Amino acid sequence: MRAVVLEEPGRLRAVEIPEPGEPPAGWALVRVRAVGVCGTDLHAFAGNQPFFAYPRVLGHELGVEIVSVNDPMSGLPVGAMCAVRPYLECGVCGACRQGKPNCCEALRVMGVHMDGGMAELLHVPVDHLYDGEGLRFEQLALIETLAIGRHAVSRSGIRQGDRALVIGAGPIGLSVAISAQAVGAEVGVHDRSEGRLAFAGGISGVRAVTDVADFGAQVVFDATGSASSMQASFGIPLHGGKLVFVGLVQSEIRFDDASFHARELTLLATRNALPEDFAALIPEVRAGTLRTEGWVNRRAKLEEAQERFAEWVNPASGCLKAMIEI
């Protein structure tokens, strides 16, 4: 079958690899139809993604079609269109026992720690598939991005009437913004890119913020994946406020302790998303409660990915979200 392998930073290669065959008990064989390209993939291509090992078949934002199921109790029929929760947890560590499989001590993420979905066929645990009847494959491939935003907002404890500032208007930041808006927060988005800031400001109910000092946010989400931005974001929340790191970097983050204590800030990290985030999102997208029109502004076939990544990773290209169609 066809696949695209990231052999080393900057080097993608289209290859033929063996088909995975029939799935083991509790797993399904799926045909990958759409793969979202996210910051993790682009950082891996650039050589600065934490927790990554080469060579690797990328792809964890997936819209798939079930080919066969080795679980008579799953209720998922052959041909079902599904979203995928791409984080494989151990089920026995302390985090898993606390109901936090998203940060399992032995977590394996498709396309990061194990080969992912930039291939025609893939094995997926049945309980990591979410029936997406009524949605397009491209919409299903965006569910994981939306789930990350939903989990970050849930983790923050933000409430109706709170003022939230999202720093970074990429797809993850936009996901945070629309999830915060859904709980009744007043939402602003800041980005250095004029194009992304204008796009965010075009979302109904979201305010484009050029000067973060003027916004006065109780909760600040940094979704940039930039060490300098994350460090500077400590100075933004109001007294008694919260700072939530949605993006991550492979470096130290430093802050002024006196200022941190004077405002009694709460610092939170948020990683991936929980099963309930995925389960709740599909009916919301189906109902039109969460809308993603215009997010995908670059598309390519699988065999074109090796040529297009160098373009997508360049900020000047204007790529908001790329989607690979298989």
Phi, psi and omega in degrees: 000161179280146176204162174238125184248132170272102187281325179196169180307129177082001184229100173261146180218132174282129185223168169251127179233161180296146174292149185288344180079190182291145185283152174289173180303133179086004182238165175234152169263126182236151172262123182281128182249328180213139180229118175282139177260120185243181181302324178303314180295317182291323176293322177297319178298321180281346177091019182228034178262122176296155174066024187246143178229137179259156351284160184205136166281115183285175170112108177227354175261101197232138165247120190229165176236130184286130177263315176205154182230128177254059179198100185295345182262002188291324184078002180264119182276159171301136182095350180297140176267129189223153163268162185235131167271108194271016182255118182260114185261162180278330179086353185235347182286176182300318180296315180298320181291338177271005182079026180238062180294343179296337179235037176310143181295336180243032187300137172237124181254130177302136179082357178237298180265345179214161183297142186248213196261009174278058180205164185287325183229153184204144170271135179222136174302138184301321182283005174252011178252140183232119184299122183247037181307132179094350179254157176277159180301323179296320176297319180296325179290343178270352183299320182297319177299314179297324181294323178298316177296318179298317181295319179299318180293318177299317181297327184288336184071020182297146185237165177304132179092343175294156177254124183242137175244126176254122179259118184108110185256035169281184182302323178293315178299319177296323178296319176298316184299313184286332176287322177294321178296324182295334178268005175096014178280155171272120194243131170240151179231136178236139176206149178285337179281121180296323180295314179292323179295319178295321179297314180298319180292343177277353177281129183305126177086359179253133183258130174281123186249120179267328180240106185295334181293337183271351188276324177068066186263136172284328181233128179242127176251123175258112182244029185272329189068025180244124181299320182293321178293315181298321179293317180291335185292343175299335182273003188262317185298148174293167175304134182079007186272187183230147174237126183242119176271110177268316174279165178223157179224161180262063182197171177281148173241126182246149178214161180277115187293324182298315179294320180299315180287321182302326180263002181044056181284156171247126179253128181233141167257150177223132184232128175056222182201165182263161178306320182293334176295314179297314184298324183282333188286322186300313177295331178290319177293319179299321181279352181084009178294319176247122186242142183231025180300134177087351181295315181276109181239010173219134180225148179204156171280162183305316184290347178269350187300320184296334178273330189273338184301319181299328176288312185296326184286346181275116181304331181291347182287340182077017180287120174268305177214126176259147180228130177259129181256132182241000000 
